Amino acid sequence: SEWPDKETYRDFVKESIDMGYLDDLKISNENAKITFEAKNKAVVYPIDATASFGSASLKAVLTDENGKWLVTDVTMEQY
């Protein structure tokens, strides 16, 4: 709901970079688990991120579209 489309998400990321919120960004998938909700849909969670904004966990939904796994949804829980 925060980013209803790719353009809005790109703008959010660009503004975050410009404002320094992503300085020293570190992303870890060490604790991530992949869960298949359907043959063509997988959820990866938690993807841990830390940067100058603090810490957050990301949940990515991937969908197999014609043999290509695409990220079709991302949600973020900030701490």
N, C-alpha and C positions, 0 to 999 in steps of 0.2 A: 504493500500500500504506500510505502514511502517513495518508491520509484516505479511509477506506473508503466514506463516504457524505457527503452534503451537510451534514448536521447536525454531523458531526465536523469537517468543514472550516470551517464557520461558527464553531464553538467555538474552533478553532485561531486563526482570524483575530481574533476578539474578544479572546482572551487575549493575542495578539501586540500588538494595539493598546493594551490596558490596561497591558501591561508596558513600552510604549514602543519595542518592537522595530521598529515601522513609522514612527517619527518621521522626517520628511523623506524619505518614500518617493518615489522617482523610478523610473518605468517607461519603458523605451524599446523601441519595435519597429523602430528604424532598421535593424537587421541581420537582422530576422526574414524568413524565407522561408516561403511557403505551399506545401505539398506535398500533392497529392491522392492518397490511398492507394486510394480507391474513389470512385465517383460521389457518394456521400453522406458521405464521411469525409475530413477535411483535418487536417493537422498544421501548427501554427505554431511555429517555433523558429528562433533563440532569442529569447525576450522577456527583455530584461535588466532586472534590478531592483537598486537600491541603496537602503539605508536604514541606520539605526543598527545593524542586525544584520550588515551587511557587504554582499557582492554575491552575486547568484544569477542563474542562467538558468532560465527557465521554458519548459516545452514544453506547449502546449495542443492537445488533440485536440478537434475540432469535428465534430459529426454533424448532418446534415440530417434532421430528423424532421418530416415532414409540412410541408415548406416553411420551417421555422424552423431556423436554424443554432444549435445549443446546444453549450456547452462540456461535454463528457462525461468529460474526464480532464485533470488537470494534474499534472505532475511538476516537481520543483525540484532543481537541482544548486546547492548553496551552495559558495562559495569562501572 
